[in-house]
Amino acid sequence: MGSSSLREELFNTFLNAQSNKTAPDQSQKQDAEVPSTEPRDETPKRKDRKAQAVREREEKIRIERERVQATIEKSRIGLNREEGELQFRCAAATYSKFWGCVLALKNYRRTLQDPSDRRYT
């Protein structure tokens, strides 16, 4: 019962039921024309209100979707940034490890060489 038009429709149904309870008898009711609970000019107003309510709900849904999409995009950007940082760290660690091993091998070769042939002391 979130819609005002639905509440109004239920209220009009209630009023109609109340007026039917106070009717004198069935024979008079058949002869008389039963008045509608809604005058003819209210029908377009009701349609307009329903259309307005639908537009408002669609707008709220659109805004919520845009907010969710923005949140998802922020999360993606954050994940990509973290992933890039992780790749950089791994690459830097691998690079430094590799060159550390190369330098260690060079130093090891130097120690194995003849001490008189050393260029670096």
C-alpha positions in Angstrom: 0.0 0.0 0.0 2.8 2.4 -0.8 1.0 4.1 -3.6 -1.3 7.0 -2.8 -3.5 6.1 -5.8 -4.0 2.6 -4.4 -4.9 4.1 -1.0 -7.4 6.4 -2.6 -8.9 3.5 -4.6 -9.3 1.4 -1.4 -10.8 4.4 0.4 -13.3 4.9 -2.5 -14.2 1.2 -2.3 -14.8 1.5 1.4 -17.0 4.5 0.9 -18.9 2.6 -1.8 -19.4 -0.4 0.5 -20.6 1.9 3.3 -23.1 3.6 1.0 -24.4 0.2 -0.2 -25.0 -0.8 3.4 -27.3 2.2 4.0 -29.4 1.6 0.8 -33.1 1.1 1.6 -33.9 -2.1 -0.2 -33.0 -4.1 -3.3 -36.2 -3.2 -5.3 -35.5 0.6 -5.1 -31.9 0.0 -5.9 -32.7 -1.8 -9.1 -35.0 1.0 -10.3 -32.6 3.8 -9.4 -29.4 4.4 -11.3 -26.4 3.5 -9.2 -24.1 6.5 -8.9 -20.5 5.8 -9.5 -18.0 6.5 -6.7 -15.8 8.3 -9.2 -17.1 11.1 -11.2 -16.1 11.1 -14.9 -13.7 14.0 -14.5 -11.7 12.2 -11.8 -10.6 9.3 -14.1 -8.1 11.4 -16.0 -6.8 12.8 -12.8 -6.3 9.4 -11.4 -4.5 8.3 -14.5 -2.3 11.3 -14.3 -1.5 10.6 -10.6 -0.7 7.0 -11.5 1.5 8.0 -14.3 3.3 10.5 -12.0 3.8 7.9 -9.4 5.3 5.5 -12.0 7.6 8.2 -13.2 8.7 9.0 -9.7 9.4 5.3 -9.0 11.3 4.9 -12.3 13.4 8.0 -11.4 14.3 6.6 -8.0 15.3 3.3 -9.5 17.4 5.0 -12.2 19.2 7.1 -9.5 19.8 4.0 -7.4 21.2 2.1 -10.4 23.5 5.0 -11.2 24.7 5.0 -7.6 25.4 1.3 -7.6 27.2 1.5 -11.0 29.4 4.3 -9.7 30.2 2.2 -6.6 31.1 -0.8 -8.8 33.3 1.3 -11.0 35.1 2.7 -7.9 35.7 -0.8 -6.7 37.1 -1.8 -10.1 39.4 1.1 -10.2 40.6 0.3 -6.7 41.1 -3.4 -7.6 43.0 -2.4 -10.7 45.2 -0.1 -8.8 46.0 -2.7 -6.1 46.6 -5.3 -8.8 49.0 -2.9 -10.6 50.8 -2.2 -7.4 51.1 -5.9 -6.7 52.5 -6.6 -10.1 55.0 -3.7 -9.8 56.2 -5.1 -6.4 56.5 -8.6 -7.8 58.4 -7.3 -10.9 60.7 -5.1 -8.7 61.4 -8.0 -6.3 62.1 -10.4 -9.2 64.3 -7.8 -10.9 66.3 -7.1 -7.8 66.5 -10.8 -7.0 67.8 -11.6 -10.5 70.4 -8.9 -10.5 71.4 -9.7 -6.9 72.0 -13.3 -8.1 74.0 -12.1 -11.1 76.2 -9.9 -8.9 76.7 -12.7 -6.4 77.8 -15.0 -9.2 80.3 -12.4 -10.4 81.7 -12.0 -7.0 81.9 -15.7 -6.6 83.8 -16.1 -9.8 86.2 -13.5 -8.7 87.0 -15.3 -5.6 87.6 -18.5 -7.5 90.0 -16.8 -9.9 93.7 -16.5 -9.3 94.3 -13.8 -6.7 97.0 -12.3 -8.9 94.5 -11.9 -11.8 92.0 -9.9 -9.8 91.2 -6.5 -11.3 89.0 -5.4 -8.4 90.1 -5.5 -4.8 
